[in-house]
Amino acid sequence: MTDKPVPRKVALAVTSYFGPFYDDGSKTGLFWSEAAHPFDVFTKAGFEVDLVSETGTVGLDEHSTKEPFLAKEDIEAFEDKSSGINAQLKSVKKASDLNPSDYGIFFAAGGHGVLFDFPNATNLLELASQIYDNGGIVSAVCHGPAIFENLKDKKTGEHLGKGKTLTGFTNLGEEQIGVVAAVKKYNLKFNQTVFEEIGATWSPPPSPFEVYSVVDGRIATGSNPASAADTANSAIKAFNSLSV
């Protein structure tokens, strides 16, 4: 950790993958509420927020913008294209263009799209790793923890999640929404598989879609779309506990 104050600013990471995934032919990408809810939490708490992806592009998971995945209370916010997260979606920043020293929190939003690009998103991985090395927080929700597959601790060279207690979307949840075959078809990895491979301690929610988040030091993770706001609040609590 550095002696400098950790900036009250968030790099909210979203997937740059927007392509086929679901059996019905729909595309996956960013799960809208998993960016929208944290964006609201962070901005209301006085944080600046920049949306960032590996390529500076983003597309919305086509299932995430419809009921039942888009909750009734979110419909009005989703349809208002001029404010909140929707305004930011028009100008997503490219990870390689950001200075990690400007940010105190890295937050990885989910959607199955992240399984395609986060594990090998070189510049997003560097951004998250450097923010952590600077004394900041790394957080992720739902499928966002896919980034831990290749996220390293700069000081040790080990996986950042090694020995940490993490949560994310469960295999049972994948079964319940009927996408296990699609994950396997595209040779993607389930969160639980990633955690096992990197030596993290898996902490599942009581049930796949219950609100649940976990904090372990300067890492905060959440388990599903319903946990997006809770995970952002957990990241803020971790941030507020910093001694720098």
C-alpha positions as CSV (number, residue, x, y, z in Angstrom):
1,M,0.0,0.0,0.0
2,T,1.2,3.5,-0.7
3,D,1.3,6.5,1.6
4,K,-1.0,8.5,-0.8
5,P,-4.7,8.8,-0.1
6,V,-6.7,6.2,-2.1
7,P,-8.9,8.2,-4.6
8,R,-12.6,8.2,-4.1
9,K,-13.2,7.0,-7.6
10,V,-14.5,3.8,-9.1
11,A,-13.4,2.0,-12.3
12,L,-16.6,0.0,-13.1
13,A,-15.6,-2.7,-15.5
14,V,-17.9,-4.1,-18.0
15,T,-17.5,-6.8,-20.7
16,S,-16.6,-5.9,-24.3
17,Y,-18.1,-9.2,-25.5
18,F,-21.5,-8.9,-27.2
19,G,-22.3,-12.0,-29.1
20,P,-24.2,-15.3,-29.3
21,F,-24.7,-17.4,-26.2
22,Y,-28.3,-18.4,-25.3
23,D,-30.1,-21.3,-26.9
24,D,-32.8,-19.0,-28.2
25,G,-30.1,-17.1,-30.3
26,S,-30.0,-14.1,-28.0
27,K,-26.7,-12.4,-27.3
28,T,-25.0,-12.0,-24.0
29,G,-23.0,-9.0,-22.8
30,L,-23.3,-6.8,-19.8
31,F,-26.1,-7.6,-17.4
32,W,-27.6,-4.2,-17.1
33,S,-28.6,-4.1,-13.5
34,E,-25.2,-5.3,-12.3
35,A,-23.7,-2.1,-13.5
36,A,-26.8,0.2,-12.9
37,H,-27.3,-0.7,-9.3
38,P,-23.6,-0.3,-8.2
39,F,-23.4,2.9,-10.2
40,D,-26.3,4.3,-8.2
41,V,-24.8,3.1,-4.9
42,F,-21.3,4.6,-5.6
43,T,-22.5,7.9,-7.0
44,K,-25.0,8.4,-4.0
45,A,-22.0,7.7,-1.7
46,G,-20.0,10.5,-3.4
47,F,-17.8,8.4,-5.6
48,E,-16.9,9.4,-9.2
49,V,-17.5,6.5,-11.5
50,D,-16.0,5.6,-14.9
51,L,-17.2,2.7,-17.0
52,V,-14.4,0.8,-18.6
53,S,-14.0,-2.2,-20.8
54,E,-11.1,-3.9,-22.5
55,T,-11.9,-2.4,-25.9
56,G,-14.0,0.7,-24.9
57,T,-17.1,-1.0,-26.2
58,V,-20.1,-2.7,-24.6
59,G,-23.4,-4.4,-25.4
60,L,-26.2,-5.3,-23.1
61,D,-27.1,-8.9,-22.5
62,E,-30.4,-9.2,-24.3
63,H,-32.0,-11.2,-21.5
64,S,-31.0,-8.7,-18.9
65,T,-33.2,-6.0,-20.4
66,K,-36.5,-7.9,-20.2
67,E,-38.7,-9.3,-17.5
68,P,-38.2,-11.3,-15.4
69,F,-34.5,-10.4,-15.4
70,L,-35.3,-6.7,-15.5
71,A,-37.2,-6.0,-12.3
72,K,-40.3,-3.9,-12.6
73,E,-38.8,-1.2,-10.5
74,D,-35.8,-1.0,-12.9
75,I,-37.9,-0.6,-16.1
76,E,-38.3,3.2,-15.7
77,A,-34.6,3.7,-15.0
78,F,-33.6,1.5,-18.0
79,E,-35.9,3.3,-20.4
80,D,-34.4,6.7,-19.4
81,K,-31.5,6.8,-21.7
82,S,-30.2,10.2,-20.7
83,S,-29.3,9.7,-17.1
84,G,-27.5,7.4,-14.7
85,I,-25.7,4.4,-16.0
86,N,-27.3,4.7,-19.5
87,A,-25.5,8.0,-20.1
88,Q,-22.2,6.4,-19.2
89,L,-22.8,3.4,-21.5
90,K,-22.5,5.8,-24.4
91,S,-18.9,6.6,-23.5
92,V,-17.2,3.6,-22.0
93,K,-13.5,4.1,-21.6
94,K,-10.8,1.8,-22.8
95,A,-8.9,0.1,-20.0
96,S,-5.5,0.9,-21.5
97,D,-6.3,4.6,-21.5
98,L,-6.9,4.8,-17.7
99,N,-4.4,5.6,-15.0
100,P,-4.8,3.1,-12.1
101,S,-3.6,5.8,-9.7
102,D,-6.8,7.7,-10.3
103,Y,-9.0,5.0,-8.8
104,G,-9.6,3.5,-5.4
105,I,-12.1,0.8,-6.3
106,F,-12.2,-1.6,-9.2
107,F,-15.7,-3.1,-9.6
108,A,-16.3,-5.9,-12.1
109,A,-20.0,-6.1,-13.2
110,G,-21.3,-9.4,-14.6
111,G,-23.3,-11.0,-17.3
112,H,-22.2,-14.1,-19.1
113,G,-20.3,-11.9,-21.5
114,V,-17.5,-11.5,-19.0
115,L,-16.7,-15.3,-19.2
116,F,-15.6,-14.6,-22.8
117,D,-13.2,-11.7,-22.2
118,F,-12.4,-11.0,-18.5
119,P,-10.0,-13.9,-17.9
120,N,-7.7,-12.7,-20.7
121,A,-8.5,-9.0,-20.7
122,T,-4.9,-7.9,-20.4
123,N,-5.5,-4.2,-19.7
124,L,-8.4,-4.7,-17.3
125,L,-6.3,-7.2,-15.4
126,E,-3.5,-4.7,-15.1
127,L,-5.9,-2.0,-14.0
128,A,-7.4,-4.1,-11.3
129,S,-4.0,-5.5,-10.2
130,Q,-2.5,-2.0,-10.0
131,I,-5.5,-0.5,-8.1
132,Y,-5.1,-3.2,-5.5
133,D,-1.3,-2.8,-5.3
134,N,-1.9,1.0,-4.7
135,G,-4.0,0.1,-1.7
136,G,-7.4,0.1,-3.3
137,I,-10.3,-2.3,-3.4
138,V,-11.1,-5.0,-5.9
139,S,-14.7,-6.1,-6.1
140,A,-16.9,-8.2,-8.5
141,V,-20.4,-9.5,-8.7
142,C,-22.2,-12.5,-10.2
143,H,-20.0,-13.6,-13.1
144,G,-17.6,-10.7,-12.7
145,P,-15.3,-12.8,-10.5
146,A,-14.3,-14.6,-13.7
147,I,-11.6,-11.9,-13.7
148,F,-9.9,-13.7,-10.8
149,E,-8.8,-16.5,-13.1
150,N,-5.7,-14.6,-14.2
151,L,-5.7,-11.6,-11.8
152,K,-2.4,-11.5,-9.9
153,D,-1.0,-9.9,-6.8
154,K,1.9,-7.7,-8.0
155,K,3.7,-8.2,-4.7
156,T,3.6,-12.0,-4.5
157,G,3.0,-13.0,-8.1
158,E,0.3,-15.3,-6.9
159,H,-3.4,-15.2,-7.8
160,L,-5.0,-12.3,-6.0
161,G,-7.8,-14.6,-4.9
162,K,-5.6,-17.3,-3.6
163,G,-6.5,-18.0,0.1
164,K,-9.3,-15.5,-0.1
165,T,-13.0,-16.1,0.6
166,L,-14.9,-15.4,-2.6
167,T,-18.5,-15.8,-3.8
168,G,-20.0,-15.6,-7.3
169,F,-22.7,-17.1,-9.4
170,T,-23.3,-20.7,-8.5
171,N,-23.4,-23.9,-10.7
172,L,-26.9,-24.5,-9.3
173,G,-27.9,-21.0,-10.6
174,E,-26.5,-21.9,-14.0
175,E,-28.6,-25.0,-14.0
176,Q,-31.7,-23.1,-12.9
177,I,-31.5,-20.6,-15.8
178,G,-30.7,-23.3,-18.2
179,V,-27.3,-22.3,-19.5
180,V,-25.0,-25.1,-18.4
181,A,-24.9,-26.5,-22.0
182,A,-24.1,-23.0,-23.4
183,V,-21.2,-22.5,-21.0
184,K,-19.7,-25.8,-21.9
185,K,-20.4,-25.2,-25.7
186,Y,-18.2,-22.1,-25.7
187,N,-15.6,-23.7,-23.4
188,L,-16.2,-21.2,-20.7
189,K,-15.5,-21.7,-17.0
190,F,-17.9,-21.6,-14.1
191,N,-17.0,-19.3,-11.2
192,Q,-16.7,-22.3,-8.9
193,T,-14.2,-23.9,-11.2
194,V,-12.1,-20.7,-11.3
195,F,-12.1,-20.4,-7.5
196,E,-11.0,-24.1,-7.1
197,E,-8.2,-23.6,-9.6
198,I,-6.8,-20.5,-8.0
199,G,-7.0,-21.8,-4.4
200,A,-9.8,-19.5,-3.2
201,T,-12.3,-20.5,-0.5
202,W,-15.7,-20.7,-2.1
203,S,-18.5,-19.1,0.0
204,P,-21.9,-19.9,-1.7
205,P,-25.1,-17.9,-1.0
206,P,-27.8,-19.7,1.0
207,S,-29.7,-20.1,-2.3
208,P,-28.6,-19.1,-5.9
209,F,-30.5,-15.8,-6.1
210,E,-30.5,-14.6,-2.5
211,V,-28.7,-11.3,-1.8
212,Y,-25.2,-12.2,-0.6
213,S,-21.8,-10.6,-0.6
214,V,-18.5,-11.4,1.1
215,V,-15.6,-9.2,2.1
216,D,-12.1,-10.6,2.7
217,G,-9.7,-7.8,3.4
218,R,-9.7,-5.5,0.3
219,I,-11.7,-7.9,-1.9
220,A,-15.5,-7.8,-2.0
221,T,-17.5,-10.2,-4.1
222,G,-21.3,-10.8,-4.6
223,S,-23.2,-13.8,-5.9
224,N,-25.9,-12.8,-8.3
225,P,-27.7,-9.9,-10.0
226,A,-29.8,-9.2,-6.8
227,S,-26.5,-8.7,-4.9
228,A,-25.1,-6.0,-7.1
229,A,-26.0,-3.1,-4.8
230,D,-25.0,-5.1,-1.7
231,T,-21.6,-5.8,-3.3
232,A,-21.1,-2.2,-4.0
233,N,-21.9,-1.3,-0.4
234,S,-19.5,-4.0,0.8
235,A,-16.8,-2.5,-1.4
236,I,-17.5,0.9,0.1
237,K,-17.3,-0.5,3.6
238,A,-13.9,-2.0,2.7
239,F,-12.8,1.3,1.2
240,N,-13.9,3.2,4.3
241,S,-11.8,0.9,6.5
242,L,-8.6,1.7,4.7
243,S,-6.0,3.2,7.0
244,V,-4.4,5.3,4.2
